[in-house]
Amino acid sequence: MGRREGEALSGTGGDAVSDKGGDATRIDFVRSGGLAGLSLTASVDVSGLPPDAAAAVQDALNHVDIAGLSRQAARAPSGPDRFQYDLTVTTGGQSHTVSLHESDLPADLRPLIDALLPLARPHP
């Protein structure tokens, strides 16, 4: 279940956060775990990305309900050596954090992960 450009991101308590009107969107991303146990991190201001990357990230954000995912309880990992993805999306002063294991990633979140991975760097 996604949203279209210009529609509101659902906030907690029924509030809405718009991606229009100049509100900067910041994403903090961490992929941890995996066979080698290496973490990749990225902290990006979407408006500061190159145009192609910004378009890919914004399009992916427009098709996923981050606020809804942030209200779901994290489950235990389904197997060893799997990745965990932690995302915090901040828009208009409201933040939504999502922590999901690789096996729990919904299909509508995968394009956002795919857009963020090339921007991530190893973190010791």
C-alpha positions in Angstrom: 0.0 0.0 0.0 1.8 3.1 -1.2 1.0 6.7 -1.7 1.2 9.0 -4.6 3.4 12.1 -4.9 1.8 14.9 -3.0 -0.2 12.7 -0.7 0.5 12.7 3.0 2.7 10.3 4.8 0.6 9.0 7.7 2.0 10.1 11.0 1.5 8.8 14.5 -1.8 9.9 16.2 -3.5 10.6 12.9 -1.2 13.5 12.0 -0.1 13.8 8.4 3.3 14.8 7.0 3.3 16.2 3.5 6.2 15.7 1.1 5.3 19.0 -0.6 5.9 22.5 0.5 9.7 22.3 0.8 9.8 20.0 3.7 13.2 18.3 3.5 13.3 14.5 3.7 16.2 12.9 5.5 16.8 9.2 5.6 19.1 7.4 8.0 19.7 3.8 6.7 21.7 0.9 8.2 22.0 -2.6 6.8 23.6 -4.9 9.3 24.3 -8.6 9.7 24.9 -10.9 6.8 27.6 -13.5 6.5 30.5 -11.2 7.2 28.6 -9.1 9.8 29.5 -5.8 8.1 27.3 -2.8 8.4 26.5 -0.4 5.6 25.2 3.1 6.6 23.8 6.1 4.8 22.5 9.4 6.0 21.0 11.4 3.2 19.0 14.5 2.6 17.0 13.6 -0.5 17.1 17.1 -1.9 20.9 17.0 -1.8 21.2 13.8 -3.9 22.1 13.8 -7.6 18.8 14.1 -9.7 18.7 10.4 -10.7 19.3 9.1 -7.1 16.8 11.7 -5.7 14.1 10.7 -8.1 14.6 7.0 -7.4 14.5 7.5 -3.6 11.5 9.9 -3.8 9.6 7.5 -6.1 10.3 4.6 -3.7 9.1 6.7 -0.7 6.0 7.6 -2.6 5.0 3.9 -2.9 5.6 2.8 0.7 3.8 3.5 4.0 6.8 4.1 6.3 4.6 5.3 9.1 2.5 2.1 8.9 5.6 -0.1 8.9 7.0 1.8 11.9 4.0 0.7 14.0 4.7 -3.0 13.3 6.5 -5.0 16.0 9.9 -6.4 14.9 10.0 -10.2 14.7 12.9 -12.4 15.5 15.3 -13.2 12.6 14.2 -16.1 10.5 17.7 -17.5 10.0 21.4 -17.0 10.6 23.5 -14.6 8.5 20.5 -12.6 7.3 20.5 -8.9 6.9 18.6 -6.4 9.1 17.5 -3.1 7.7 17.0 0.0 9.9 15.5 3.1 8.4 14.5 6.4 9.9 12.7 8.8 7.6 12.2 12.4 8.8 10.0 14.8 7.0 8.6 18.0 8.3 9.9 17.4 11.7 8.3 14.0 12.1 10.4 10.8 12.2 9.3 7.2 11.5 11.7 4.3 12.2 11.4 0.9 10.7 13.5 -2.1 11.7 13.0 -5.3 9.6 14.8 -8.5 8.9 15.6 -9.4 5.4 12.8 -12.1 5.3 10.2 -9.6 6.5 10.8 -6.9 3.9 7.5 -6.1 2.2 7.7 -5.9 -1.6 6.8 -2.1 -1.6 9.9 -1.4 0.6 12.4 -3.2 -1.6 12.7 -0.3 -4.2 13.7 2.1 -1.4 16.3 -0.3 0.0 17.6 -0.8 -3.6 17.8 3.0 -4.0 19.7 3.5 -0.7 22.2 0.6 -1.0 24.4 2.3 -3.6 24.6 5.4 -1.3 25.6 3.4 1.8 29.2 3.0 2.9 30.9 0.4 5.2 30.7 1.2 8.9 33.2 -0.5 11.3 
